[in-house]
Amino acid sequence: MAPGLIELYLPRWTEQSSHRGERLDDSVCLVLSPISMMIRPSEVWKDYGSWEAFHEKEGGRLSRFANIHFSQIGEVASRLNSGKQCVVTPGRFAFGGLNLVVEVGFEDDVVWLCRVGWANRPGSEEFTDKYVEAMMESTVTTMRYLKSHSSLPIPEIYAYESKPSASEQGAVYIFIEPLPGRADLFNKPLAEKSKETIELELKAQETIAYVTAELCKFTFPAIGWLRETKEGITVAPFVDYDGTETGPFTTSLEYFKSVAKNTHRLHANSQGTSKETQFACWLYEQLAAKMDDYNSGPFPLMHPDFGDAQLLFTDDLNLTGVLDFDGIGTVPWLLVSCFPPGVKINLARDEQEHYNPAVLAQIRNNRISYELSLRKHAELGAPVERVVSLLEHKRGKVDMADLLVYFSDPYYKYDGKKAFEYLFPDSSQSMEEFRENWERERQEQVFV
């Protein structure tokens, strides 16, 4: 999968008439401006006292924020907003693994949020500048496009800087519109989930299906990241963390074969060339060659990390915001037919029976709710008939697309058993026996 999954989590806020905005957890929540109408988001964020105190407490695990020039945020915001005076919350921040969010309050009672991040930890180069710039430009392009063309509630982008070397803040940033809503309705351990919470999760899948259907309205002739050019919106290459460009792809096969090739590279770099690794990568290559459904464009947009944490709701589950678009792009129809991240099943964990049975049952129930909602949208004319058809008639192939893109990474240490069963359903050999014969033949070819 193309990198760029965002990790932005903000505490909950509520209206003055509700629960006074008490802190519940670290889920994504933003607040509507002007501030006279709502509690400011910083009122429910943890107060560290100062930027320096924040680093003393969190600096070890959040060392990537060390190079952020906190004192520059207010100056940049003021310049970008016609010189209006502003105040940046001095010791209250929200953050995830990749981004920090601060509140900027202007003299006219308008609030902006500044999301700054995607910085490398000191002494490392996890993300190249080329990747960060391309990802940010694509994110901004797509958000603004959807803001203008879709009915989705997407925050306005006031200003941004996509080049790390050009940023006065020491890292790339976006100044965005705060939105009302809460995203903490579902972020509870299983033991703390009530019947009402579980029912809310099922309803949330209906909203996720709605957003999926809405994004499918916007199709493009190739697979990649969107970019704004003089000629308008175009499909540009994906860019990996190391700056490698792939695509844009004009067929699904090209895309999946590129994924398999990249997976082989990742395995070689992290796990060496054991026969188990080599065999798994070979299986992935065989899978990629079969991913030819709806092979030619146009291709739909897909949110890369889409679940209830990227959605803001009112207490009665009216959608008020769709967030976290880093890495969004056009993808094959097989990929958009996969279940969203919140209801994916890790094959390695499932096969090793590491799931809590109750958790697995809830995931499956949420999947049913999501799929039924997609079908309803298709019946109402939404352009998801391809998705519904693939789920109904080619579920096995959809699952393999999911495996290839999301679970073939060496991080999961998956041996490819499901891929083997899909590719060789009539084999009289076990995967282990087949692998031994495959390895023997491969060695013989090497010596010839």
CORWOKA-V824805 format. One record per residue. N is the residue number from 0. RES is the residue in one small letter. PHI is phi in radians with two decimals (NA if undefined). Layout:
n->[N/N]
res->[RES/RES]
phi->[PHI/PHI]
This chain:
n->[0/1/2/3/4/5/6/7/8/9/10/11/12/13/14/15/16/17/18/19/20/21/22/23/24/25/26/27/28/29/30/31/32/33/34/35/36/37/38/39/40/41/42/43/44/45/46/47/48/49/50/51/52/53/54/55/56/57/58/59/60/61/62/63/64/65/66/67/68/69/70/71/72/73/74/75/76/77/78/79/80/81/82/83/84/85/86/87/88/89/90/91/92/93/94/95/96/97/98/99/100/101/102/103/104/105/106/107/108/109/110/111/112/113/114/115/116/117/118/119/120/121/122/123/124/125/126/127/128/129/130/131/132/133/134/135/136/137/138/139/140/141/142/143/144/145/146/147/148/149/150/151/152/153/154/155/156/157/158/159/160/161/162/163/164/165/166/167/168/169/170/171/172/173/174/175/176/177/178/179/180/181/182/183/184/185/186/187/188/189/190/191/192/193/194/195/196/197/198/199/200/201/202/203/204/205/206/207/208/209/210/211/212/213/214/215/216/217/218/219/220/221/222/223/224/225/226/227/228/229/230/231/232/233/234/235/236/237/238/239/240/241/242/243/244/245/246/247/248/249/250/251/252/253/254/255/256/257/258/259/260/261/262/263/264/265/266/267/268/269/270/271/272/273/274/275/276/277/278/279/280/281/282/283/284/285/286/287/288/289/290/291/292/293/294/295/296/297/298/299/300/301/302/303/304/305/306/307/308/309/310/311/312/313/314/315/316/317/318/319/320/321/322/323/324/325/326/327/328/329/330/331/332/333/334/335/336/337/338/339/340/341/342/343/344/345/346/347/348/349/350/351/352/353/354/355/356/357/358/359/360/361/362/363/364/365/366/367/368/369/370/371/372/373/374/375/376/377/378/379/380/381/382/383/384/385/386/387/388/389/390/391/392/393/394/395/396/397/398/399/400/401/402/403/404/405/406/407/408/409/410/411/412/413/414/415/416/417/418/419/420/421/422/423/424/425/426/427/428/429/430/431/432/433/434/435/436/437/438/439/440/441/442/443/444/445/446/447]
res->[m/a/p/g/l/i/e/l/y/l/p/r/w/t/e/q/s/s/h/r/g/e/r/l/d/d/s/v/c/l/v/l/s/p/i/s/m/m/i/r/p/s/e/v/w/k/d/y/g/s/w/e/a/f/h/e/k/e/g/g/r/l/s/r/f/a/n/i/h/f/s/q/i/g/e/v/a/s/r/l/n/s/g/k/q/c/v/v/t/p/g/r/f/a/f/g/g/l/n/l/v/v/e/v/g/f/e/d/d/v/v/w/l/c/r/v/g/w/a/n/r/p/g/s/e/e/f/t/d/k/y/v/e/a/m/m/e/s/t/v/t/t/m/r/y/l/k/s/h/s/s/l/p/i/p/e/i/y/a/y/e/s/k/p/s/a/s/e/q/g/a/v/y/i/f/i/e/p/l/p/g/r/a/d/l/f/n/k/p/l/a/e/k/s/k/e/t/i/e/l/e/l/k/a/q/e/t/i/a/y/v/t/a/e/l/c/k/f/t/f/p/a/i/g/w/l/r/e/t/k/e/g/i/t/v/a/p/f/v/d/y/d/g/t/e/t/g/p/f/t/t/s/l/e/y/f/k/s/v/a/k/n/t/h/r/l/h/a/n/s/q/g/t/s/k/e/t/q/f/a/c/w/l/y/e/q/l/a/a/k/m/d/d/y/n/s/g/p/f/p/l/m/h/p/d/f/g/d/a/q/l/l/f/t/d/d/l/n/l/t/g/v/l/d/f/d/g/i/g/t/v/p/w/l/l/v/s/c/f/p/p/g/v/k/i/n/l/a/r/d/e/q/e/h/y/n/p/a/v/l/a/q/i/r/n/n/r/i/s/y/e/l/s/l/r/k/h/a/e/l/g/a/p/v/e/r/v/v/s/l/l/e/h/k/r/g/k/v/d/m/a/d/l/l/v/y/f/s/d/p/y/y/k/y/d/g/k/k/a/f/e/y/l/f/p/d/s/s/q/s/m/e/e/f/r/e/n/w/e/r/e/r/q/e/q/v/f/v]
phi->[NA/-1.06/-1.26/2.13/-1.28/-1.43/-2.26/-1.96/-2.27/-2.15/-1.16/-1.23/-2.21/-2.40/-1.22/-0.96/-1.35/-1.70/-1.72/1.09/1.20/-1.13/-1.32/-1.91/-2.90/-1.97/-1.64/-1.34/-2.64/-2.24/-2.23/-1.38/-1.70/-1.28/-1.21/-1.14/-1.55/-2.44/-1.18/-1.20/-1.03/-1.15/-1.17/-1.97/-1.52/-1.11/-1.72/-1.56/1.64/-2.85/-1.09/-1.16/-1.15/-1.05/-1.20/-1.10/-1.51/-1.96/-1.03/-1.09/-1.48/-2.11/-1.14/-1.17/-1.54/-1.10/-1.60/-1.24/-1.58/-1.04/-1.14/-1.50/-1.07/-1.12/-1.11/-1.15/-1.07/-1.10/-1.09/-1.32/-2.01/1.03/1.33/-1.14/-1.20/-2.59/-2.26/-1.73/-0.93/-1.26/-2.36/-1.92/-2.43/-2.12/-2.75/-2.24/-1.28/-2.13/-2.34/-1.99/-2.16/-2.20/-1.77/-2.10/-1.84/-1.64/-1.12/-1.68/1.21/-1.59/-2.03/-1.97/-1.96/-1.94/-1.78/-2.22/2.97/0.97/-1.74/-1.37/-1.21/-0.94/1.48/-2.14/-2.41/-1.15/-2.04/-1.34/-1.04/-1.10/-1.11/-1.05/-1.12/-1.12/-1.12/-1.13/-1.10/-1.16/-1.03/-1.13/-0.99/-1.23/-1.08/-1.18/-1.11/-1.22/-1.03/-1.51/-1.97/-1.97/-1.65/-1.25/-1.36/-2.04/-1.14/-1.27/-1.73/-1.43/-2.92/-2.81/-2.35/-1.71/-1.72/-0.96/-1.24/-1.73/-1.41/-1.24/-1.60/1.47/-2.82/-1.18/-2.60/-2.38/-1.66/-2.22/-1.29/-1.25/-2.16/-1.36/2.26/-2.48/-2.25/-1.81/-1.20/-2.09/-1.54/-2.24/-1.05/-0.96/-1.11/-1.70/-1.44/-1.59/-1.04/-1.13/-1.12/-1.12/-1.13/-1.12/-1.08/-1.11/-1.18/-1.09/-1.11/-1.12/-1.22/-1.06/-1.11/-1.08/-1.15/-1.00/-1.11/-1.15/-1.16/-1.20/-1.21/-1.91/-2.06/-2.43/-1.30/-2.51/-1.83/2.90/-1.69/-1.42/-2.42/-1.54/-2.24/-1.07/-1.53/1.96/-1.30/-2.32/-1.63/-1.88/-1.16/-1.23/-2.26/-1.37/-0.92/-1.47/1.64/-1.23/-1.62/-2.35/1.47/-1.18/-1.86/-1.73/-2.41/-1.12/-1.00/-1.03/-1.11/-1.17/-1.14/-1.16/-1.07/-1.10/-1.11/-1.17/-1.07/-1.05/-1.09/-1.13/-1.15/-1.09/-1.32/-1.86/-2.13/1.36/-2.18/-1.12/-1.13/-1.12/-1.17/-1.06/-1.20/-1.05/-1.15/-1.12/-1.06/-1.13/-1.13/-1.18/-1.07/-0.99/-1.21/-1.79/-1.52/-1.98/-1.18/0.83/-1.13/-1.73/-1.25/-1.38/-2.09/-1.50/-1.35/-2.45/-1.22/-1.36/-2.43/-1.68/-2.80/-1.18/-1.26/-1.73/-2.12/-1.93/-2.26/-1.38/-1.08/-1.70/1.19/-1.45/-1.27/-2.09/-2.89/-2.14/-2.16/1.01/-1.72/-1.01/1.60/-1.12/-2.89/-1.53/-2.46/-1.12/-1.10/-1.06/-1.32/-1.21/-1.42/-1.20/-1.17/-1.14/-0.92/-1.13/-2.18/-1.32/-2.07/-1.20/-1.07/-1.10/-1.13/-1.13/-1.16/-1.58/1.00/-1.62/-1.43/-1.14/-0.95/-1.20/-1.15/-1.10/-1.12/-1.16/-1.05/-1.14/-1.13/-1.12/-1.08/-1.06/-1.08/-1.10/-1.17/-1.09/-1.18/-1.05/-1.11/-1.10/-1.13/-1.10/-1.12/-1.52/1.79/-1.18/-1.37/-2.07/-1.11/-1.15/-1.09/-1.09/-1.12/-1.13/-1.16/-1.40/-1.88/-2.37/-1.01/-1.06/-1.20/-1.05/-1.08/-1.25/-1.09/-1.08/-1.06/-1.11/-1.52/-1.83/-2.14/-1.53/-1.04/-1.03/-0.95/-1.46/0.89/-1.66/-1.52/1.53/-1.03/-1.11/-1.11/-1.08/-1.12/-1.26/-1.31/-2.27/-1.15/-1.81/-1.18/-1.48/-1.70/-1.27/-1.09/-1.11/-1.16/-1.07/-1.13/-1.10/-1.17/-1.08/-1.15/-1.12/-1.14/-1.14/-1.17/-1.11/-1.17/-1.14/-1.44/-1.25]
